[in-house]
Amino acid sequence: MGGVRTALYNYLFAKRHGGEFLLRIEDTDQARYVEGAEDYIRRSLEWCGLVPVESPWAGGPCGPYRQSERKELYKQYADQLIAADKAYYAFDTAAELDAMRERLKAAGAAAPAYNAVTREHMKNSLTLSADEVQERLSRGDEHVIRLKVPRHKEVRFEDLIRGVVVVHSSNIDDKVLFKSDGMPTYHLANIVDDHMMRITHVIRGEEWLPSAPLHVLIYEAFGWERPAFAHLPLILKPDGNGKLSKRDGDRLGFPVFPLDWIDPSSGEKSSGYRERGYMPEAFINMLALLGWNPGGDVELMSMEVMAQHFDLARVHKGGARFDPEKTKWFNQQYLRMRPDAELGEELRVRLKEVGIDATIERATAAAVLLKERATFVDDMLEGTYLFMSGSPLSGNETATEELKKRWKPEAAPAIEAYITALEGSVTMVASDFEHIFNRVLQAAGLKAGQVMPLYRLFVAGRMQGPGMFDVSALLGRDEVLARLRAGLEMCRAWA
């Protein structure tokens, strides 16, 4: 969810300002490569309606869009920083790095780091002679390229969400820019790609805020104009205590992924919003308001409307608490707004999957009745009684037990009178059923509450659902009569 929200905010910002939404796969850390992840990202964004105009699969003028395919490009930029004395070669082994950290810990350093002070005592091109450095490089000694962070510098930048951020360079270590395996780190590749792809705004999660001062220094080292930064608030657990995680969704029973995800190494499955029956419009609408407020009381917005109003100035600084029940509410609203024919077709498909064949006309009419009480399309499957012939009480122990509790012999004459009246009618719409029912009750001197529960159980086999006169009109007079007679016969058999 967090990754999708970041993509969404970038998309909305680009649309608002006439820009373009592109996607870059940042895969420089091959140790963390996950089989199928790229395809999952593509399918997830497509389902959400966030389709980039430039991407690894769509191409574009700034390609390639996988950092692993741009490897040679980054090396020349790392070399450029070395030539400008903004970076340096470091030949320290893993054992030497560990020894340095242990020395610093023993000296009382809270956070041992390779920085402007410690680099003076390590094996790098700042401490070794030029000849030795060249000799090491010539024979292929393992090495990395580190940024030469200034020792006494105040790093200052303005975050579009959080305001002015100030960090002293003494708190920034000499990060590795180019690794010994020939791949750049995220820090170098990210800055080079943003510059080459003419990125104007970097909108990302707040977990990247600690890296922003480092990125400012890298831009300055190259002499490039840097983009504007905006670091988004965290998505918090439903109780507001801490960042929302996959484990929270598994524990509390809601998805945190857009689509089902199966971990290729463990085989563990994490459920997605799509497979749980959520509509993409509802999912996106919910995510947009999870940290951003467009102003006013309007909550339901199309992507186009959100783009018209999106403003980073209205993104919250504090974390946004995720509410799974509110997410269901969004889906319920979008379900109700769905065109009847589309909803009917979805219901017809789901009915067929459970063994019920229905015409599109009947499925659409049923969807119109059932959608007001539904959150998901699957919820409308409770209305299978609208598609069957015969009494819904047959084999339905729950409904039968409910009927036993509610049956009153004195109601039988009214139901018989209702049956007789219906037999004399021809064209039946909901208002016809209602008019006849009320006329029979008045003649019998009974109230609706004395007969309606029996009517509902006889015809629908359940106490909840759409209005019974609408249900009756959909079923048709003959089917209603058959179910009323069957229900009455069942009750009399008990007597």
C-alpha positions as CSV (number, residue, x, y, z in Angstrom):
1,M,0.0,0.0,0.0
2,G,2.8,2.4,0.9
3,G,4.5,2.0,-2.5
4,V,1.2,2.4,-4.4
5,R,0.4,5.6,-2.4
6,T,3.8,7.0,-3.3
7,A,3.2,6.2,-6.9
8,L,-0.3,7.7,-6.7
9,Y,1.0,11.0,-5.2
10,N,3.7,11.3,-7.9
11,Y,1.0,10.5,-10.6
12,L,-1.4,13.1,-9.2
13,F,1.3,15.8,-8.9
14,A,2.5,15.2,-12.4
15,K,-1.0,15.4,-13.8
16,R,-1.8,18.5,-11.8
17,H,1.3,20.3,-13.2
18,G,1.2,19.0,-16.8
19,G,4.1,16.6,-16.3
20,E,4.6,13.0,-17.1
21,F,4.5,9.9,-14.9
22,L,7.4,7.5,-15.5
23,L,8.6,4.4,-13.8
24,R,12.2,3.3,-13.2
25,I,13.2,0.0,-11.7
26,E,15.9,0.6,-9.2
27,D,17.6,-2.8,-9.0
28,T,21.2,-2.0,-8.3
29,D,21.2,-4.2,-5.2
30,Q,21.1,-7.6,-6.9
31,A,21.3,-9.4,-3.5
32,R,17.7,-8.2,-2.9
33,Y,16.4,-9.2,-6.3
34,V,13.0,-10.9,-6.0
35,E,11.8,-13.1,-8.9
36,G,8.5,-11.8,-10.3
37,A,8.6,-8.5,-8.4
38,E,8.9,-6.3,-11.5
39,D,5.9,-8.0,-13.2
40,Y,4.0,-7.6,-10.0
41,I,4.7,-3.9,-9.9
42,R,3.5,-3.6,-13.5
43,R,0.3,-5.5,-13.0
44,S,-0.5,-3.6,-9.7
45,L,-0.1,-0.2,-11.3
46,E,-2.2,-1.2,-14.3
47,W,-5.0,-2.4,-12.0
48,C,-4.8,0.9,-10.0
49,G,-5.0,2.9,-13.2
50,L,-1.5,4.3,-12.7
51,V,0.0,3.6,-16.1
52,P,3.4,5.2,-16.7
53,V,4.1,6.8,-20.1
54,E,7.7,5.7,-19.8
55,S,8.8,2.5,-18.2
56,P,11.0,-0.7,-18.8
57,W,8.1,-2.2,-20.7
58,A,6.8,0.9,-22.5
59,G,10.2,2.3,-23.4
60,G,10.8,6.0,-23.8
61,P,13.5,8.7,-24.6
62,C,15.3,8.3,-21.3
63,G,15.8,4.5,-21.3
64,P,16.9,2.0,-20.4
65,Y,14.6,2.2,-17.3
66,R,16.3,-0.6,-15.3
67,Q,19.3,0.6,-13.4
68,S,21.0,-2.8,-13.9
69,E,21.0,-2.0,-17.6
70,R,22.7,1.4,-17.0
71,K,25.7,0.1,-15.1
72,E,28.4,1.5,-17.4
73,L,26.8,4.9,-17.3
74,Y,27.2,5.2,-13.5
75,K,30.9,4.3,-13.5
76,Q,31.8,7.3,-15.6
77,Y,29.9,9.6,-13.2
78,A,31.7,8.0,-10.2
79,D,35.0,8.6,-12.0
80,Q,34.0,12.2,-12.6
81,L,33.6,12.8,-8.9
82,I,37.0,11.2,-8.2
83,A,38.6,13.5,-10.8
84,A,36.9,16.5,-9.1
85,D,38.2,15.4,-5.7
86,K,34.6,14.9,-4.5
87,A,35.0,11.1,-4.1
88,Y,37.8,8.6,-3.5
89,Y,38.8,5.0,-3.8
90,A,38.7,2.9,-0.6
91,F,40.5,-0.5,-0.4
92,D,39.6,-1.5,3.1
93,T,38.7,-5.1,3.6
94,A,35.7,-6.3,5.6
95,A,38.0,-7.3,8.5
96,E,39.6,-3.8,8.5
97,L,36.2,-2.1,8.5
98,D,35.1,-4.3,11.4
99,A,38.3,-3.5,13.3
100,M,37.7,0.3,12.8
101,R,34.2,0.0,14.2
102,E,35.4,-1.9,17.2
103,R,38.1,0.7,17.9
104,L,35.5,3.4,17.8
105,K,33.1,1.6,20.0
106,A,35.8,1.0,22.6
107,A,36.6,4.7,22.5
108,G,32.9,5.5,23.3
109,A,31.6,6.3,19.8
110,A,27.8,5.8,19.7
111,A,27.6,5.3,16.0
112,P,30.9,4.3,14.4
113,A,31.2,5.5,10.9
114,Y,33.6,5.9,7.9
115,N,33.6,9.7,7.8
116,A,35.8,12.8,7.5
117,V,37.7,11.8,10.6
118,T,38.1,8.1,10.4
119,R,38.9,8.1,6.7
120,E,42.3,9.6,7.6
121,H,43.3,6.3,9.2
122,M,42.0,3.9,6.6
123,K,43.3,2.5,3.3
124,N,42.0,4.8,0.6
125,S,43.2,7.1,-2.1
126,L,43.3,10.0,0.4
127,T,45.9,8.3,2.6
128,L,47.8,6.1,0.2
129,S,50.3,7.5,-2.4
130,A,49.2,8.0,-5.9
131,D,51.5,5.3,-7.1
132,E,50.1,2.7,-4.6
133,V,46.6,3.6,-5.6
134,Q,47.3,3.1,-9.2
135,E,49.1,-0.2,-8.5
136,R,46.2,-1.5,-6.5
137,L,43.8,-0.5,-9.3
138,S,45.9,-2.0,-12.0
139,R,46.1,-5.4,-10.3
140,G,42.4,-5.4,-9.6
141,D,42.3,-5.1,-5.9
142,E,38.8,-5.0,-4.5
143,H,37.7,-1.5,-3.8
144,V,34.7,0.8,-3.6
145,I,34.2,4.5,-4.4
146,R,33.1,6.7,-1.5
147,L,31.7,10.2,-1.4
148,K,34.1,12.7,0.2
149,V,31.7,14.4,2.6
150,P,33.0,17.9,3.7
151,R,34.1,17.9,7.3
152,H,32.6,21.3,8.4
153,K,29.4,22.0,6.5
154,E,25.8,22.7,7.3
155,V,23.5,20.9,4.8
156,R,20.3,22.8,4.4
157,F,17.3,22.2,2.2
158,E,13.6,22.8,2.1
159,D,11.2,19.8,2.1
160,L,7.9,20.7,0.5
161,I,6.0,18.9,3.3
162,R,8.2,19.3,6.4
163,G,9.8,22.7,5.8
164,V,13.5,23.5,6.3
165,V,15.7,20.6,7.2
166,V,19.2,21.3,8.5
167,V,21.9,18.5,9.1
168,H,25.6,19.0,9.9
169,S,28.0,17.0,7.7
170,S,29.6,15.5,10.8
171,N,26.4,13.3,11.0
172,I,26.8,12.1,7.5
173,D,29.3,9.3,6.7
174,D,31.2,8.8,3.5
175,K,28.7,6.6,1.8
176,V,29.7,4.1,-0.8
177,L,28.7,5.3,-4.3
178,F,30.1,2.5,-6.3
179,K,30.5,-1.1,-5.0
180,S,33.2,-3.6,-5.5
181,D,30.9,-5.8,-7.7
182,G,30.8,-3.1,-10.3
183,M,27.3,-1.8,-9.5
184,P,26.4,1.6,-8.2
185,T,24.6,2.1,-4.9
186,Y,21.1,3.5,-4.8
187,H,22.5,6.9,-3.8
188,L,24.6,7.4,-6.9
189,A,22.3,5.7,-9.4
190,N,19.2,7.6,-8.1
191,I,20.9,11.0,-8.4
192,V,22.4,10.3,-11.8
193,D,19.1,9.0,-13.2
194,D,17.0,11.8,-11.7
195,H,19.4,14.3,-13.3
196,M,19.4,12.6,-16.7
197,M,15.6,12.0,-16.7
198,R,15.0,15.7,-15.9
199,I,13.1,14.9,-12.6
200,T,11.8,18.1,-11.1
201,H,10.3,16.7,-7.9
202,V,11.3,13.7,-5.7
203,I,8.2,12.6,-3.8
204,R,9.0,9.6,-1.6
205,G,8.3,8.0,1.8
206,E,9.7,9.6,5.0
207,E,12.0,6.6,5.6
208,W,14.2,8.3,2.9
209,L,14.4,11.6,4.8
210,P,17.7,10.7,6.6
211,S,19.2,10.1,3.1
212,A,18.1,13.5,1.7
213,P,21.1,15.5,3.1
214,L,23.5,13.0,1.5
215,H,21.7,13.4,-1.8
216,V,21.9,17.1,-1.5
217,L,25.7,16.7,-1.1
218,I,25.9,14.5,-4.2
219,Y,24.0,17.0,-6.3
220,E,26.4,19.7,-5.0
221,A,29.4,17.5,-5.8
222,F,28.3,17.2,-9.4
223,G,27.4,20.9,-9.6
224,W,23.8,20.0,-10.7
225,E,20.6,21.7,-9.7
226,R,18.7,19.3,-7.5
227,P,15.0,18.6,-7.6
228,A,12.6,19.6,-4.9
229,F,12.1,17.0,-2.1
230,A,8.8,16.0,-0.5
231,H,8.8,13.2,2.1
232,L,5.5,11.6,2.7
233,P,4.1,10.5,6.1
234,L,4.1,6.9,7.2
235,I,0.9,4.8,6.9
236,L,0.2,3.7,10.5
237,K,-1.4,0.7,12.0
238,P,-5.2,0.9,12.8
239,D,-4.4,1.7,16.4
240,G,-2.0,4.4,15.3
241,N,1.0,2.8,17.0
242,G,3.8,2.3,14.5
243,K,4.1,1.7,10.8
244,L,1.6,-0.6,9.1
245,S,3.2,-3.8,8.0
246,K,2.2,-7.0,6.2
247,R,2.1,-8.8,9.5
248,D,-0.5,-6.4,10.8
249,G,-2.7,-7.2,7.8
250,D,-2.3,-11.0,8.3
251,R,-3.0,-10.6,12.0
252,L,-6.1,-8.3,11.7
253,G,-7.5,-9.8,8.5
254,F,-7.1,-7.1,5.9
255,P,-4.9,-6.9,2.8
256,V,-1.9,-4.6,2.6
257,F,-1.0,-5.5,-1.0
258,P,-2.9,-4.3,-4.1
259,L,-2.9,-7.8,-5.7
260,D,-2.3,-11.3,-4.2
261,W,1.5,-11.8,-3.7
262,I,3.2,-15.1,-3.3
263,D,6.7,-15.0,-1.9
264,P,8.8,-17.0,-4.4
265,S,11.3,-18.1,-1.7
266,S,8.9,-19.1,1.1
267,G,5.7,-19.7,-0.9
268,E,3.8,-17.5,1.6
269,K,0.8,-15.8,0.2
270,S,-0.3,-12.3,1.1
271,S,-3.8,-11.4,0.0
272,G,-4.5,-8.4,-2.2
273,Y,-7.3,-5.9,-2.5
274,R,-8.3,-7.0,-6.0
275,E,-8.8,-10.6,-4.9
276,R,-10.7,-9.6,-1.8
277,G,-13.3,-7.9,-4.1
278,Y,-12.2,-4.3,-3.8
279,M,-12.7,-2.0,-6.8
280,P,-9.5,-0.2,-8.0
281,E,-11.3,3.2,-7.8
282,A,-12.2,2.6,-4.2
283,F,-8.7,1.5,-3.3
284,I,-7.1,4.5,-4.9
285,N,-9.6,7.0,-3.5
286,M,-8.9,5.6,0.0
287,L,-5.1,5.7,-0.5
288,A,-5.2,9.3,-1.7
289,L,-6.9,10.5,1.5
290,L,-4.5,8.5,3.6
291,G,-2.2,11.5,4.3
292,W,-3.7,14.2,2.0
293,N,-6.7,16.4,2.5
294,P,-8.1,18.3,-0.5
295,G,-10.1,20.6,1.7
296,G,-13.9,20.5,2.3
297,D,-16.0,17.5,3.1
298,V,-16.0,15.7,-0.2
299,E,-14.5,12.2,0.1
300,L,-15.5,10.4,-3.1
301,M,-13.3,11.6,-6.1
302,S,-12.3,10.3,-9.4
303,M,-8.7,10.2,-10.4
304,E,-9.2,13.2,-12.6
305,V,-10.8,15.2,-9.8
306,M,-8.0,14.2,-7.4
307,A,-5.4,15.4,-9.9
308,Q,-7.1,18.8,-10.2
309,H,-7.0,19.4,-6.5
310,F,-3.7,17.6,-5.5
311,D,-1.4,19.9,-3.6
312,L,1.7,18.8,-1.6
313,A,1.0,21.7,0.8
314,R,-2.0,19.8,2.0
315,V,-0.1,16.5,2.6
316,H,0.1,15.9,6.4
317,K,3.4,15.8,8.2
318,G,2.2,13.2,10.8
319,G,1.5,9.6,10.1
320,A,-1.8,8.6,8.6
321,R,-3.8,5.9,10.5
322,F,-5.2,3.2,8.3
323,D,-8.8,2.3,8.9
324,P,-9.9,-1.0,7.3
325,E,-13.6,-0.3,8.0
326,K,-13.3,3.0,6.2
327,T,-11.7,1.2,3.3
328,K,-14.8,-1.1,3.1
329,W,-17.0,2.0,3.2
330,F,-15.2,3.4,0.1
331,N,-15.8,0.1,-1.8
332,Q,-19.5,0.1,-0.8
333,Q,-19.9,3.6,-2.2
334,Y,-18.2,2.8,-5.5
335,L,-20.2,-0.4,-5.8
336,R,-23.4,1.6,-5.5
337,M,-22.2,4.1,-8.2
338,R,-21.3,1.3,-10.6
339,P,-23.5,1.2,-13.8
340,D,-26.2,-1.3,-13.3
341,A,-25.4,-3.3,-16.4
342,E,-21.7,-3.7,-15.4
343,L,-22.7,-4.8,-11.9
344,G,-25.2,-7.2,-13.3
345,E,-22.6,-8.8,-15.5
346,E,-20.2,-9.2,-12.6
347,L,-23.0,-10.8,-10.5
348,R,-24.0,-13.1,-13.4
349,V,-20.4,-14.3,-13.7
350,R,-20.1,-15.0,-10.0
351,L,-23.5,-16.8,-10.0
352,K,-22.3,-19.0,-12.8
353,E,-19.2,-19.9,-10.7
354,V,-21.5,-21.2,-7.9
355,G,-23.7,-23.1,-10.4
356,I,-26.5,-20.7,-11.1
357,D,-27.3,-19.6,-14.7
358,A,-29.0,-16.3,-14.9
359,T,-29.8,-14.0,-17.8
360,I,-28.1,-10.6,-17.8
361,E,-31.5,-9.0,-17.4
362,R,-32.3,-10.9,-14.3
363,A,-28.8,-10.5,-12.9
364,T,-28.9,-6.7,-13.5
365,A,-32.4,-6.4,-11.8
366,A,-31.1,-8.4,-8.9
367,A,-27.9,-6.3,-8.6
368,V,-30.0,-3.2,-8.4
369,L,-31.9,-4.6,-5.4
370,L,-29.0,-6.1,-3.6
371,K,-26.3,-3.5,-4.0
372,E,-27.6,-1.2,-1.3
373,R,-26.7,-3.8,1.4
374,A,-23.5,-5.0,-0.3
375,T,-19.9,-4.0,0.2
376,F,-18.5,-6.4,-2.4
377,V,-20.0,-8.2,-5.4
378,D,-19.7,-11.4,-3.5
379,D,-22.0,-10.1,-0.8
380,M,-24.8,-10.1,-3.4
381,L,-24.5,-13.9,-3.7
382,E,-26.7,-13.9,-0.6
383,G,-29.5,-13.2,-3.1
384,T,-29.4,-16.6,-4.8
385,Y,-33.0,-17.0,-3.7
386,L,-33.8,-14.5,-6.5
387,F,-32.7,-17.0,-9.1
388,M,-34.1,-20.3,-7.9
389,S,-37.4,-22.0,-8.3
390,G,-39.2,-23.5,-5.3
391,S,-39.3,-22.7,-1.7
392,P,-36.2,-21.1,-0.2
393,L,-37.1,-22.9,3.1
394,S,-36.3,-26.3,1.5
395,G,-33.2,-27.7,3.2
396,N,-32.6,-24.3,4.9
397,E,-32.4,-25.2,8.6
398,T,-31.6,-21.7,9.7
399,A,-34.7,-20.2,8.0
400,T,-36.9,-23.1,9.2
401,E,-35.9,-22.5,12.8
402,E,-36.5,-18.8,12.5
403,L,-39.9,-19.5,11.0
404,K,-40.8,-21.8,13.9
405,K,-40.1,-19.0,16.3
406,R,-42.1,-16.4,14.4
407,W,-45.1,-18.5,13.2
408,K,-48.5,-17.3,14.5
409,P,-51.6,-19.4,13.4
410,E,-53.7,-16.2,13.4
411,A,-51.6,-14.9,10.5
412,A,-52.7,-17.8,8.3
413,P,-56.0,-16.3,7.2
414,A,-54.2,-13.0,6.1
415,I,-51.7,-15.0,4.1
416,E,-54.5,-17.0,2.5
417,A,-56.3,-13.8,1.6
418,Y,-53.1,-12.4,0.1
419,I,-52.7,-15.5,-2.0
420,T,-56.2,-15.3,-3.2
421,A,-55.8,-11.6,-4.1
422,L,-52.6,-12.3,-6.0
423,E,-54.3,-15.1,-8.0
424,G,-56.7,-12.5,-9.4
425,S,-54.0,-10.1,-10.5
426,V,-52.1,-10.1,-13.8
427,T,-49.4,-7.5,-14.4
428,M,-47.5,-7.1,-11.1
429,V,-45.0,-4.4,-10.2
430,A,-43.7,-3.6,-6.7
431,S,-46.5,-1.1,-6.0
432,D,-49.1,-3.7,-6.9
433,F,-47.8,-6.2,-4.4
434,E,-47.6,-3.5,-1.7
435,H,-51.1,-2.2,-2.4
436,I,-52.7,-5.7,-2.2
437,F,-50.7,-6.6,0.9
438,N,-51.8,-3.5,2.8
439,R,-55.4,-4.0,1.7
440,V,-55.4,-7.5,3.1
441,L,-53.8,-6.4,6.4
442,Q,-56.4,-3.7,6.8
443,A,-59.3,-6.1,6.2
444,A,-57.8,-8.6,8.7
445,G,-57.1,-5.9,11.3
446,L,-53.4,-6.9,11.5
447,K,-50.2,-4.8,11.5
448,A,-47.4,-5.3,9.0
449,G,-45.1,-6.6,11.8
450,Q,-47.4,-9.5,12.4
451,V,-47.3,-10.8,8.8
452,M,-44.3,-9.4,7.0
453,P,-41.7,-11.6,8.8
454,L,-43.6,-14.7,7.6
455,Y,-43.9,-13.2,4.1
456,R,-40.1,-12.6,4.0
457,L,-39.3,-16.1,5.3
458,F,-41.7,-17.8,2.9
459,V,-40.5,-15.9,-0.2
460,A,-36.9,-15.1,0.6
461,G,-35.8,-17.6,3.2
462,R,-34.1,-14.9,5.3
463,M,-35.0,-12.0,7.6
464,Q,-32.7,-9.4,6.0
465,G,-32.6,-8.2,2.4
466,P,-34.2,-5.8,-0.1
467,G,-37.8,-4.7,0.3
468,M,-40.2,-7.6,-0.2
469,F,-42.4,-5.9,-2.7
470,D,-39.4,-5.3,-4.9
471,V,-38.2,-8.9,-4.4
472,S,-41.7,-10.1,-5.3
473,A,-41.8,-8.0,-8.5
474,L,-38.5,-9.5,-9.6
475,L,-39.6,-13.1,-8.8
476,G,-42.9,-12.6,-10.5
477,R,-46.4,-13.4,-9.3
478,D,-46.4,-17.1,-10.0
479,E,-43.1,-17.8,-8.2
480,V,-44.3,-15.7,-5.2
481,L,-47.6,-17.7,-5.0
482,A,-45.7,-21.0,-5.1
483,R,-43.4,-20.0,-2.3
484,L,-46.3,-18.6,-0.2
485,R,-48.3,-21.8,-0.6
486,A,-45.2,-24.0,0.3
487,G,-44.4,-21.9,3.4
488,L,-48.0,-22.0,4.6
489,E,-48.2,-25.8,4.0
490,M,-45.0,-26.3,6.1
491,C,-46.4,-24.3,9.0
492,R,-49.7,-26.1,9.0
493,A,-47.8,-29.4,9.0
494,W,-46.3,-28.4,12.4
495,A,-49.7,-27.6,13.8
